[in-house]
Each structure stands twice: as C-alpha cells, then as structure tokens.
C-alpha cells in the first residue's frame, strides 16, 4: 500500500506537470498551428462567408450614419462633408475586407509580449513539481495499519490537484476558442464602423478581441510568478509523522496551485479592467 501511495502521488504530479507543459505550449502557439490548423481553416471559411453579409451591413450602417449626421441635402453637398463620409466608408470597407489580417496582426503583437515575458525570465519551460525524498522515505517507513489514513490523505490531495489541473487547462483552452469565435464573426461587428451611431460596437469588439489576446500575457505572468514562488518544495519537518508530513506537503502544494488557478481564472477580469470593458461586455 505504501508503494501505491507513492505511485499515486507521482501520477498526480505527472498530470500537473503535463498540464503545465500543455499550457506553456498553448500560450506560445498561434491559432493557425493549433490542432494541425484544421479548426483555423474552418474559421477562415466562415469568416469569408460572413464577409459578404458584413459588406451588405456596411452599406446599411453607412446609410443610417449619413441620415443621422447630415441634417439636410444641402449639408451633403459640402465637399468636406463628402470627403469625411468617403474616408469613413473606405476605411470601414477595408476593415471588413481585411479584418482577419488586422486581427492576426493584433494577435502577433500579443504573442510578442508573451514571448518577451518568457525570455525575460529565461524560462524555456516551467519548473516541474516533484516529490521530495523526505516524503518518500517517510511513506516507506509506515506500517500497514498506519498507512490507511495516509492513503485517505493522498487520495483527497490527488483529487484536489487533479480538479485544479482540469480547471486551469480548460481556462487556457477557452481563450483559444474565444479567439476562433472572434475571428469567425469579425465581419459583422467591423461593419458597424461605417456609421457614426454604430461605430462604438466596432470599437468595443476590437477592444474585447485585444483583451482576449492579452489574456495570454496575464496567464503566462501568473505561471511565471507561480513557478518562482513554488520553485522550492515546502519546508518539511524531519521528525513529523508520515501522515502529518504528507498532509503538510499536499496542503501547501495544493495551496500554491490554487493561487495559480485563481490568477489564471482572473485573467479575463483583469484584462477587462485594463481595457475599460468591465461594464460593457
């Protein structure tokens, strides 16, 4: 049973380390590369199909904007007014037609920020969690009957760490899915730039998309802070009983992981506060 306890702890830590490696890889990956690029190809096709609808809405929003901003036909005849409307229509059309390229340029800027953060601290990969030798020795020295509470403690700790692993990887995957959704639907909100009454929709869309891109920077900052904070194993007393020793180790390890999960989960809220979108989306 003691060997089972050690194997269970090792499997749990291996799961957590694999999750960290996946997170690091996902944060440095572009949507075109994710899952071999098959999802991105479908998103590009959807974006192209919606572009025609976006151009039709562009004309509608432009017409509404002209009616709202120009009080009379005489005002429409002013050269400066016509020039402003022409520039607005041309830029709005360019935003719809080349919207995907614009969004990928924003994403590349965010990826540059992520890479800079990773290079600044010299982390090619995140440090891995491991089982301290004193914990292994303490477990090996426990008898059969005394190992029963140890088994319970290990099972609870493994369950908590596994749940935290699932939550954090789902959050990082969720960012990727949001990137795909924004890219697919982009022609519709970008067409609102054509009219002054509706242009705020397009601005909020771009700010929201930029926020999703910056979530990666917040997540990688949280991972870097966690890796530095938890780079050394928790302080363990050599004279403590095995159950107390293992319990202390698992509690502190789970607490550190909970801090990381909380920071990653809060990345969306932090970005919204930075971008001034907290009460808008």
SENUMAR-899867 format. One line per field, with one value per residue: residue in one letter; residue number from 1; z, y, x of N, C-alpha, C in turn. Coordinates in steps of 0.2 Angstrom, whole numbers, plus 2048, in hexadecimal, padded with zeros to 3 digits. Each point is the difference from the previous one (the first is absolute). Last residue first. Example, Ala and Ser with C-alpha at 12.3 -4.5 7.8 and 13.67 -1.06 7.14 Angstrom:
BEGIN
r c(s, a)
k c(2, 1)
n_z c(823, 800)
n_y c(7F5, 7E4)
n_x c(840, 802)
ca_z c(801, 800)
ca_y c(806, 806)
ca_x c(804, 7FC)
c_z c(803, 800)
c_y c(805, 806)
c_x c(7FC, 804)
This chain:
BEGIN
r c(x, x, x, x, x, x, x, x, x, x, x, x, x, x, x, x, x, x, x, x, x, x, x, x, x, x, x, x, x, x, x, x, x, x, x, x, x, x, x, x, x, x, x, x, x, x, x, x, x, x, x, x, x, x, x, x, x, x, x, x, x, x, x, x, x, x, x, x, x, x, x, x, x, x, x, x, x, x, x, x, x, x, x, x, x, x, x, x, x, x, x, x, x, x, x, x, x, x, x, x, x, x, x, x, x, x, x, x, x, x, x, x, x, x, x, x, x, x, x, x, x, x, x, x, x, x, x, x, x, x, x, x, x, x, x, x, x, x, x, x, x, x, x, x, x, x, x, x, x, x, x, x, x, x, x, x, x, x, x, x, x, x, x, x, x, x, x, x, x, x, x, x, x, x, x, x, x, x, x, x, x, x, x, x, x, x, x, x, x, x, x, x, x, x, x, x, x, x, x, x, x, x, x, x, x, x, x, x, x, x, x, x, x, x, x, x, x, x, x, x, x, x, x, x, x, x, x, x, x, x, x, x, x, x, x, x, x, x, x, x, x, x, x, x, x, x, x, x, x, x, x, x, x, x, x, x, x, x, x, x, x, x, x, x, x, x, x, x, x, x, x, x, x, x, x, x, x, x, x, x, x)
k c(281, 280, 279, 278, 277, 276, 275, 274, 273, 272, 271, 270, 269, 268, 267, 266, 265, 264, 263, 262, 261, 260, 259, 258, 257, 256, 255, 254, 253, 252, 251, 250, 249, 248, 247, 246, 245, 244, 243, 242, 241, 240, 239, 238, 237, 236, 235, 234, 233, 232, 231, 230, 229, 228, 227, 226, 225, 224, 223, 222, 221, 220, 219, 218, 217, 216, 215, 214, 213, 212, 211, 210, 209, 208, 207, 206, 205, 204, 203, 202, 201, 200, 199, 198, 197, 196, 195, 194, 193, 192, 191, 190, 189, 188, 187, 186, 185, 184, 183, 182, 181, 180, 179, 178, 177, 176, 175, 174, 173, 172, 171, 170, 169, 168, 167, 166, 165, 164, 163, 162, 161, 160, 159, 158, 157, 156, 155, 154, 153, 152, 151, 150, 149, 148, 147, 146, 145, 144, 143, 142, 141, 140, 139, 138, 137, 136, 135, 134, 133, 132, 131, 130, 129, 128, 127, 126, 125, 124, 123, 122, 121, 120, 119, 118, 117, 116, 115, 114, 113, 112, 111, 110, 109, 108, 107, 106, 105, 104, 103, 102, 101, 100, 99, 98, 97, 96, 95, 94, 93, 92, 91, 90, 89, 88, 87, 86, 85, 84, 83, 82, 81, 80, 79, 78, 77, 76, 75, 74, 73, 72, 71, 70, 69, 68, 67, 66, 65, 64, 63, 62, 61, 60, 59, 58, 57, 56, 55, 54, 53, 52, 51, 50, 49, 48, 47, 46, 45, 44, 43, 42, 41, 40, 39, 38, 37, 36, 35, 34, 33, 32, 31, 30, 29, 28, 27, 26, 25, 24, 23, 22, 21, 20, 19, 18, 17, 16, 15, 14, 13, 12, 11, 10, 9, 8, 7, 6, 5, 4, 3, 2, 1)
n_z c(795, 805, 816, 802, 7F2, 7FF, 801, 813, 80C, 7F7, 803, 814, 801, 7F6, 80B, 813, 802, 804, 816, 810, 800, 80C, 817, 808, 802, 814, 812, 801, 809, 817, 80B, 7FF, 80F, 816, 805, 802, 815, 812, 801, 808, 816, 809, 802, 7F0, 7F4, 7EB, 7EC, 7E6, 7E7, 7EB, 7EF, 800, 7FC, 7EA, 7EF, 7FE, 7F3, 7E8, 7F7, 7FD, 7ED, 7EC, 7FC, 7F8, 7E9, 7F1, 7FD, 7EF, 7EC, 803, 7FF, 7EC, 7F6, 807, 7F6, 7EA, 7FF, 806, 7F0, 7F1, 807, 7FF, 7EC, 7F8, 7FA, 7ED, 7EA, 7F5, 80E, 805, 7F7, 80C, 80C, 7F2, 7F8, 80F, 808, 802, 810, 817, 809, 805, 814, 814, 805, 80C, 817, 80F, 807, 815, 814, 807, 80C, 818, 80E, 805, 811, 816, 808, 807, 816, 812, 805, 80B, 817, 80C, 803, 810, 817, 806, 805, 815, 812, 802, 807, 815, 802, 7F7, 805, 7FC, 7F5, 7E9, 7FD, 804, 7EF, 7EE, 804, 800, 7EB, 7EF, 7E9, 7EC, 7EA, 7ED, 7F0, 7E9, 7E8, 7F5, 80D, 808, 803, 7EF, 7ED, 800, 7FC, 7EA, 7F2, 800, 7F4, 7E9, 7F9, 7FC, 7EB, 7EE, 7FD, 7F4, 7E9, 7F7, 7FB, 7EB, 7EC, 7FC, 7F5, 7E9, 7F4, 80D, 805, 7EE, 7FC, 80D, 7F9, 7EE, 806, 80A, 7F2, 7F4, 80B, 803, 7EE, 7FC, 80C, 7F9, 7ED, 7FE, 7FD, 80F, 80D, 7F7, 804, 81A, 817, 807, 80D, 801, 7EC, 7F9, 80A, 7F9, 7ED, 803, 808, 7EF, 7F2, 809, 801, 7EF, 801, 80E, 7F8, 7F3, 80C, 80B, 7F8, 804, 816, 804, 7F9, 80E, 812, 7FD, 800, 815, 80B, 7FA, 806, 811, 818, 806, 7F5, 7F9, 811, 80F, 816, 816, 813, 803, 80A, 818, 80C, 802, 811, 815, 805, 806, 817, 80F, 801, 80C, 818, 809, 801, 812, 814, 802, 805, 816, 80E, 7FD, 80C, 816, 803)
n_y c(8DE, 817, 807, 7FD, 80A, 80D, 7F7, 7F5, 7F1, 7EB, 7EF, 7F3, 7EF, 7EB, 7F2, 7F1, 7E9, 7FA, 802, 7F0, 7EC, 7FF, 7FD, 7EA, 7F2, 800, 7F4, 7E9, 7F8, 7FF, 7EE, 7EB, 7FB, 7FB, 7EA, 7EF, 7FE, 7F7, 7E9, 7F4, 809, 810, 80A, 80E, 816, 813, 815, 803, 802, 80F, 80F, 810, 817, 804, 7F8, 80D, 814, 7FE, 7FC, 812, 80D, 7F8, 805, 816, 804, 7F8, 80D, 811, 7FE, 805, 817, 80A, 7FF, 80F, 816, 803, 802, 815, 810, 7FE, 809, 817, 80C, 808, 816, 80A, 7F1, 7EF, 7EE, 7EA, 7EA, 7F0, 7EE, 7EC, 7F2, 7EF, 7E7, 7EE, 803, 7FF, 7EA, 7F4, 805, 7F7, 7EB, 7FE, 804, 7EE, 7F0, 804, 7FB, 7E9, 7F6, 803, 7F2, 7EA, 7FC, 800, 7EC, 7F0, 802, 7F8, 7E9, 7F6, 801, 7F0, 7EB, 7FD, 7FE, 7EB, 7EF, 800, 7F5, 7E9, 7F7, 7F5, 7E8, 7F3, 80B, 812, 80B, 809, 817, 811, 805, 80E, 817, 80B, 807, 810, 805, 811, 813, 811, 816, 80D, 807, 80D, 817, 816, 818, 80E, 7F6, 7FD, 813, 806, 7F5, 807, 813, 7FE, 7F9, 810, 80A, 7F4, 801, 812, 7FE, 7F3, 80A, 80C, 7F4, 7FA, 810, 80B, 805, 810, 815, 80F, 80D, 814, 813, 80D, 80E, 815, 811, 80D, 810, 815, 80F, 80D, 814, 813, 80C, 807, 7FB, 7F7, 80F, 806, 7F2, 7FC, 7FB, 7EE, 7EE, 7EC, 7F4, 7F4, 7EB, 7EE, 7F5, 7F1, 7EA, 7F0, 7F6, 7EF, 7EA, 7F1, 7F6, 7EE, 7EB, 7F4, 7F4, 7EA, 7EC, 7FD, 7F8, 7E9, 7F3, 800, 7F1, 7E9, 7FB, 7FD, 7EB, 7F0, 7FF, 7F3, 802, 817, 813, 815, 810, 805, 7FD, 801, 7FB, 7E9, 7F2, 800, 7F3, 7E8, 7F8, 7FE, 7ED, 7ED, 7FE, 7F7, 7E9, 7F4, 7FF, 7EF, 7EA, 7FB, 7FA, 7EA, 7EF, 7FD, 7F4, 7E8, 7F3, 7F9, 7EC)
n_x c(7A0, 804, 80A, 817, 812, 816, 817, 80B, 7F2, 7FC, 810, 7FF, 7F1, 806, 810, 7FC, 803, 817, 808, 7FA, 80C, 814, 7FF, 7FD, 812, 80C, 7F7, 803, 814, 801, 7F6, 80A, 812, 7FB, 7F8, 80F, 80B, 7F4, 7FF, 813, 80C, 813, 817, 80C, 7F4, 7FC, 7FA, 7FC, 80A, 809, 7FA, 7EB, 7FE, 805, 7F1, 7EC, 801, 7FE, 7EB, 7F2, 803, 7F7, 7EA, 7FA, 802, 7EF, 7ED, 7FD, 7F3, 7E9, 7FA, 7FD, 7EB, 7F0, 800, 7F6, 7E8, 7F6, 7FF, 7EE, 7EB, 7FC, 7F8, 7E9, 7F6, 80B, 805, 80D, 80A, 7F7, 807, 80C, 7F5, 7FB, 812, 80C, 7FE, 810, 812, 7FB, 7FF, 814, 80B, 7F8, 807, 815, 800, 7FA, 810, 80A, 7F4, 7FE, 812, 800, 7F1, 806, 810, 7F8, 7F7, 80F, 809, 7F2, 800, 812, 801, 7F3, 809, 811, 7FA, 7F9, 811, 80A, 7F5, 805, 815, 806, 7FF, 813, 818, 815, 814, 801, 7F9, 810, 810, 7FA, 800, 814, 80A, 7F1, 7F2, 7F8, 7FA, 80A, 806, 7FE, 80A, 80E, 80A, 80B, 7F8, 7FA, 7F5, 7E8, 7F3, 7FE, 7F1, 7E9, 7FA, 7FC, 7EB, 7EF, 800, 7F6, 7E8, 7F6, 7FF, 7EE, 7EC, 7FE, 7FB, 7E9, 7F2, 7FD, 7EC, 7F3, 809, 801, 7ED, 7FD, 80C, 7F6, 7ED, 805, 808, 7F1, 7F4, 80B, 800, 7ED, 7FE, 80C, 7F7, 7E6, 7E9, 7F0, 7F2, 7EB, 7ED, 7F9, 807, 814, 808, 7F2, 7FD, 813, 804, 7F5, 808, 812, 7FB, 7F9, 810, 80C, 7F7, 804, 815, 803, 7F9, 810, 811, 7FE, 80A, 818, 806, 7FF, 812, 813, 7FF, 806, 816, 80B, 800, 810, 818, 80E, 7FD, 808, 80C, 7F8, 7FD, 815, 813, 80B, 7F3, 7FC, 811, 802, 7F0, 803, 80F, 7F8, 7F4, 80C, 807, 7F1, 7FD, 810, 7FE, 7F2, 808, 80E, 7F5, 7F8, 810, 806, 7F1, 801, 811, 7FB, 7F3)
ca_z c(7FD, 7FA, 800, 806, 7FD, 801, 7FA, 7FD, 804, 7FF, 7FA, 800, 804, 7FD, 7FB, 801, 800, 7F9, 7FB, 801, 7FD, 7F9, 7FF, 800, 7FA, 7FB, 801, 7FD, 7F9, 7FD, 801, 7FB, 7F9, 7FF, 800, 7F9, 7FB, 800, 7FE, 7F9, 7FE, 800, 805, 800, 806, 804, 805, 806, 803, 805, 7FD, 802, 807, 804, 800, 804, 807, 802, 800, 806, 806, 800, 802, 807, 804, 800, 805, 806, 7FE, 800, 807, 802, 7FD, 804, 807, 800, 7FE, 805, 804, 7FD, 800, 807, 800, 801, 806, 806, 802, 7FA, 800, 803, 7FC, 7FD, 804, 803, 7FB, 7FF, 800, 7FB, 7F9, 7FE, 800, 7FA, 7FA, 7FF, 7FD, 7F9, 7FD, 7FE, 7FA, 7FA, 7FF, 7FC, 7F9, 7FD, 7FF, 7FB, 7FA, 7FF, 7FE, 7FA, 7FB, 800, 7FD, 7F9, 7FD, 800, 7FC, 7F9, 7FF, 800, 7F9, 7FB, 800, 7FE, 7FA, 800, 803, 7FC, 800, 803, 807, 800, 7FE, 805, 806, 7FE, 800, 807, 803, 804, 807, 801, 807, 801, 805, 807, 803, 7FA, 801, 7FE, 806, 805, 800, 801, 807, 803, 7FF, 804, 807, 801, 801, 807, 805, 800, 804, 807, 801, 801, 807, 806, 801, 803, 808, 802, 7FB, 7FF, 806, 801, 7FC, 802, 806, 7FE, 7FC, 805, 804, 7FC, 800, 807, 800, 7FB, 802, 806, 7FF, 802, 7FA, 7FD, 803, 7FF, 7F9, 7F9, 801, 7FB, 801, 807, 802, 7FC, 802, 806, 7FF, 7FD, 805, 804, 7FD, 7FF, 806, 7FF, 7FB, 803, 805, 7FC, 7FD, 803, 7FE, 7F9, 7FF, 803, 7FC, 7FB, 802, 800, 7F9, 7FD, 803, 7FE, 7FC, 7F9, 7FE, 805, 802, 7FA, 7FE, 7FC, 7FA, 7FB, 800, 7FD, 7F9, 7FD, 801, 7FB, 7F9, 800, 7FF, 7F9, 7FB, 801, 7FC, 7F8, 7FE, 800, 7FB, 7FA, 801, 7FF, 7F9, 7FD, 801, 7FD, 7F9, 800, 800)
ca_y c(7F9, 801, 801, 7FC, 7FC, 804, 803, 804, 806, 804, 803, 805, 806, 804, 804, 807, 801, 7FF, 805, 806, 7FF, 800, 807, 804, 7FF, 803, 807, 801, 7FF, 806, 806, 800, 801, 807, 805, 800, 802, 807, 803, 800, 7FA, 800, 7FC, 7F9, 7FF, 7FA, 7FE, 803, 7FD, 7FB, 7FC, 7F9, 800, 803, 7FC, 7F9, 801, 801, 7FA, 7FC, 804, 7FE, 7F9, 7FF, 803, 7FB, 7FB, 802, 7FE, 7F9, 7FD, 802, 7FB, 7FA, 800, 800, 7F9, 7FB, 802, 7FE, 7F8, 7FE, 7FF, 7F9, 7FE, 803, 805, 804, 806, 806, 804, 805, 806, 803, 805, 807, 805, 7FE, 801, 806, 803, 7FD, 803, 807, 7FF, 7FF, 806, 805, 7FE, 801, 807, 802, 7FF, 804, 807, 800, 7FF, 806, 805, 7FE, 802, 807, 802, 7FE, 805, 807, 7FF, 800, 806, 805, 7FF, 802, 808, 801, 802, 808, 803, 7FF, 7F9, 7FF, 7FD, 7F9, 7FB, 800, 7FC, 7F9, 7FD, 7FF, 7F9, 800, 7FE, 7FA, 7FE, 7FB, 7FB, 801, 7FD, 7FD, 7FA, 7FA, 7FC, 805, 800, 7F9, 7FE, 805, 7FD, 7FA, 802, 803, 7FA, 7FD, 805, 7FF, 7FA, 801, 804, 7FC, 7FD, 805, 801, 7FB, 800, 7FD, 7FC, 7FA, 7FC, 7FD, 7FB, 7FA, 7FD, 7FC, 7FB, 7FB, 7FD, 7FB, 7FA, 7FC, 7FD, 7FB, 7FB, 7FD, 7FC, 803, 803, 7FB, 7FE, 806, 7FF, 802, 802, 806, 805, 803, 803, 806, 805, 802, 804, 806, 804, 802, 805, 806, 804, 802, 806, 806, 803, 802, 807, 805, 800, 802, 807, 803, 7FF, 804, 807, 801, 800, 807, 805, 7FE, 805, 7FF, 7F9, 7FC, 7F9, 7FD, 7FC, 804, 7FE, 802, 807, 803, 7FF, 804, 807, 802, 800, 806, 805, 7FF, 802, 808, 803, 7FF, 805, 806, 801, 801, 807, 804, 800, 804, 807, 803, 802, 806, 806)
ca_x c(7FF, 7FD, 7F9, 7FD, 7FB, 7FA, 7FE, 805, 801, 7FA, 800, 806, 7FE, 7FA, 803, 7FF, 7F9, 7FE, 803, 7FC, 7F9, 801, 802, 7FA, 7FD, 804, 7FF, 7FA, 800, 804, 7FC, 7FA, 802, 803, 7FB, 7FD, 805, 801, 7F9, 800, 7FD, 7F9, 7FD, 802, 804, 7FD, 805, 7FE, 7FB, 803, 806, 800, 7FD, 805, 806, 7FF, 7FF, 807, 804, 7FE, 803, 807, 800, 7FF, 806, 806, 7FF, 804, 807, 801, 800, 807, 804, 7FF, 803, 808, 802, 800, 805, 807, 800, 802, 807, 801, 7FC, 802, 7FB, 7FE, 804, 7FD, 7FC, 805, 801, 7FA, 7FE, 803, 7FA, 7FB, 802, 801, 7F9, 7FC, 804, 7FD, 7F9, 801, 803, 7FB, 7FC, 805, 800, 7FA, 800, 805, 7FE, 7FB, 803, 804, 7FA, 7FE, 805, 800, 7F9, 801, 804, 7FD, 7FB, 803, 802, 7FA, 7FC, 805, 7FF, 7F9, 800, 801, 7FA, 7FA, 7FD, 7FA, 801, 803, 7FB, 7FB, 803, 801, 7F9, 7FE, 802, 806, 7FF, 803, 7FF, 7FB, 803, 7FF, 7FB, 7FE, 7FD, 804, 801, 803, 807, 804, 800, 805, 806, 801, 801, 807, 805, 7FF, 802, 807, 802, 800, 806, 806, 7FF, 801, 807, 804, 7FF, 806, 803, 7FC, 800, 807, 800, 7FC, 803, 806, 7FE, 7FD, 805, 803, 7FC, 800, 806, 801, 7FB, 803, 806, 806, 803, 803, 806, 805, 804, 7FD, 7F9, 7FF, 805, 800, 7FA, 7FF, 804, 7FD, 7FA, 802, 803, 7FB, 7FC, 805, 7FF, 7F9, 800, 803, 7FB, 7FB, 802, 7FD, 7F9, 7FE, 801, 7FA, 7FB, 801, 7FF, 7F8, 7FE, 801, 7FB, 7F9, 7FE, 802, 7FD, 7FD, 804, 801, 7FA, 7FB, 7FD, 805, 801, 7FB, 800, 806, 7FE, 7FB, 803, 804, 7FC, 7FD, 805, 800, 7FA, 801, 805, 7FD, 7FC, 804, 803, 7FB, 7FE, 806, 800, 7FA, 802, 804, 7FC)
c_z c(805, 7FC, 7FA, 800, 805, 7FD, 800, 7F9, 7FD, 803, 7FE, 7FA, 800, 803, 7FC, 7FA, 800, 7FF, 7F9, 7FB, 800, 7FC, 7F8, 7FF, 7FF, 7F9, 7FB, 801, 7FD, 7F9, 7FD, 801, 7FC, 7F9, 800, 800, 7F9, 7FB, 800, 7FD, 7F9, 7FE, 800, 805, 800, 806, 804, 806, 807, 804, 805, 7FD, 802, 808, 804, 800, 805, 808, 802, 800, 807, 806, 800, 803, 807, 804, 800, 806, 806, 7FE, 800, 808, 802, 7FD, 804, 807, 7FF, 7FE, 806, 804, 7FD, 801, 807, 801, 802, 806, 807, 802, 7FA, 800, 803, 7FB, 7FD, 804, 802, 7FB, 7FF, 7FF, 7FB, 7F9, 7FD, 7FF, 7F9, 7FB, 7FF, 7FC, 7F8, 7FD, 7FE, 7F9, 7FA, 7FF, 7FC, 7F8, 7FC, 7FF, 7FA, 7F9, 7FF, 7FD, 7F9, 7FA, 7FF, 7FD, 7F9, 7FC, 7FF, 7FB, 7F9, 7FE, 7FF, 7F9, 7FB, 800, 7FD, 7FA, 800, 803, 7FC, 800, 804, 807, 801, 7FF, 805, 806, 7FD, 800, 807, 803, 803, 807, 801, 808, 801, 804, 807, 801, 7F9, 801, 7FE, 806, 805, 7FF, 801, 808, 804, 7FF, 804, 807, 801, 801, 807, 805, 800, 804, 808, 801, 801, 807, 805, 801, 803, 808, 803, 7FB, 7FF, 806, 800, 7FC, 803, 805, 7FE, 7FD, 805, 803, 7FB, 7FF, 807, 801, 7FC, 803, 806, 7FF, 802, 7FA, 7FD, 803, 7FF, 7FA, 7FA, 801, 7FB, 800, 806, 802, 7FC, 803, 806, 7FE, 7FE, 806, 804, 7FD, 800, 806, 7FF, 7FB, 803, 804, 7FB, 7FD, 804, 7FE, 7F9, 7FF, 802, 7FB, 7FA, 802, 800, 7F9, 7FD, 802, 7FD, 7FB, 7F8, 7FC, 804, 802, 7FA, 7FE, 7FD, 7F9, 7FB, 800, 7FC, 7F8, 7FC, 800, 7FB, 7F9, 7FF, 7FE, 7F9, 7FC, 801, 7FC, 7F8, 7FE, 800, 7FA, 7F9, 800, 7FF, 7F8, 7FD, 801, 7FC, 7F9, 800)
c_y c(7FB, 7F9, 800, 800, 7FD, 7FD, 804, 804, 805, 807, 805, 803, 805, 806, 803, 804, 807, 801, 7FF, 805, 807, 800, 801, 807, 804, 800, 804, 808, 802, 800, 806, 807, 801, 801, 807, 805, 800, 803, 807, 803, 800, 7F8, 7FF, 7FB, 7F8, 7FE, 7FA, 7FD, 803, 7FD, 7FB, 7FC, 7F9, 800, 803, 7FC, 7FA, 802, 801, 7FA, 7FC, 804, 7FE, 7F9, 800, 803, 7FB, 7FB, 802, 7FE, 7F9, 7FD, 801, 7FA, 7F9, 800, 800, 7F9, 7FB, 801, 7FE, 7F8, 7FD, 7FE, 7F9, 7FD, 803, 806, 804, 806, 806, 804, 805, 806, 803, 805, 807, 805, 7FE, 801, 808, 804, 7FD, 803, 807, 7FF, 7FE, 806, 805, 7FE, 802, 808, 802, 7FF, 804, 807, 801, 800, 806, 805, 7FF, 803, 808, 803, 7FF, 805, 807, 800, 801, 807, 805, 800, 803, 807, 802, 803, 808, 804, 7FF, 7F9, 7FF, 7FD, 7F9, 7FB, 7FF, 7FC, 7F9, 7FD, 7FF, 7F9, 800, 7FE, 7F9, 7FF, 7FB, 7FB, 801, 7FB, 7FD, 7F9, 7FA, 7FC, 805, 801, 7FA, 7FE, 805, 7FD, 7F9, 801, 803, 7FA, 7FD, 805, 7FF, 7FA, 802, 805, 7FB, 7FC, 805, 801, 7FA, 800, 7FD, 7FB, 7FA, 7FB, 7FC, 7FA, 7FB, 7FC, 7FB, 7FA, 7FB, 7FD, 7FB, 7FA, 7FB, 7FC, 7F9, 7FB, 7FD, 7FB, 803, 802, 7FA, 7FE, 805, 7FE, 802, 802, 806, 806, 803, 804, 806, 806, 803, 805, 807, 805, 803, 805, 807, 804, 802, 805, 807, 804, 803, 807, 806, 800, 803, 808, 803, 800, 805, 807, 801, 800, 807, 805, 7FF, 805, 7FF, 7FA, 7FC, 7F9, 7FC, 7FC, 804, 7FE, 802, 808, 804, 7FF, 805, 807, 802, 800, 807, 806, 800, 802, 808, 803, 800, 806, 806, 801, 802, 808, 804, 800, 804, 808, 803, 802, 806)
c_x c(7FE, 7FF, 7FD, 7F9, 7FC, 7FA, 7F9, 7FE, 805, 801, 7FB, 800, 805, 7FE, 7FB, 803, 7FE, 7F8, 7FE, 803, 7FC, 7FA, 801, 801, 7F9, 7FD, 803, 7FE, 7FA, 800, 804, 7FD, 7FA, 802, 803, 7FA, 7FC, 804, 800, 7F9, 7FF, 7FE, 7F9, 7FE, 802, 804, 7FC, 804, 7FE, 7FA, 804, 806, 801, 7FE, 805, 806, 800, 800, 807, 804, 7FE, 803, 808, 801, 7FF, 805, 806, 7FF, 805, 807, 801, 801, 807, 805, 7FF, 803, 808, 802, 800, 806, 806, 800, 803, 808, 802, 7FC, 802, 7FB, 7FD, 804, 7FD, 7FC, 805, 801, 7F9, 7FC, 802, 7FB, 7FB, 802, 801, 7FA, 7FD, 804, 7FD, 7F9, 800, 802, 7FB, 7FD, 805, 800, 7FA, 801, 805, 7FD, 7FB, 803, 803, 7FA, 7FE, 805, 800, 7F9, 801, 804, 7FC, 7FB, 803, 802, 7FB, 7FD, 804, 7FE, 7F9, 800, 800, 7FA, 7F9, 7FE, 7F9, 801, 802, 7FA, 7FB, 802, 800, 7F9, 7FE, 802, 807, 7FF, 802, 800, 7FA, 803, 7FF, 7FA, 7FE, 7FD, 804, 802, 803, 807, 803, 800, 806, 807, 801, 801, 807, 805, 800, 804, 808, 802, 800, 806, 807, 800, 802, 807, 804, 800, 807, 804, 7FC, 800, 807, 800, 7FC, 804, 806, 7FE, 7FD, 806, 803, 7FC, 800, 806, 800, 7FC, 803, 806, 807, 804, 804, 807, 805, 804, 7FC, 7F9, 7FF, 805, 800, 7FA, 7FF, 804, 7FD, 7FB, 802, 802, 7FB, 7FC, 804, 7FE, 7F9, 800, 802, 7FA, 7FB, 802, 7FC, 7F9, 7FF, 801, 7F9, 7FB, 801, 7FF, 7F8, 7FD, 801, 7FB, 7F9, 7FD, 801, 7FC, 7FC, 803, 801, 7FA, 7FB, 7FE, 804, 800, 7FA, 800, 806, 7FE, 7FB, 803, 804, 7FC, 7FE, 806, 801, 7FA, 801, 805, 7FC, 7FC, 804, 802, 7FA, 7FE, 805, 7FF, 7FA, 803, 804)
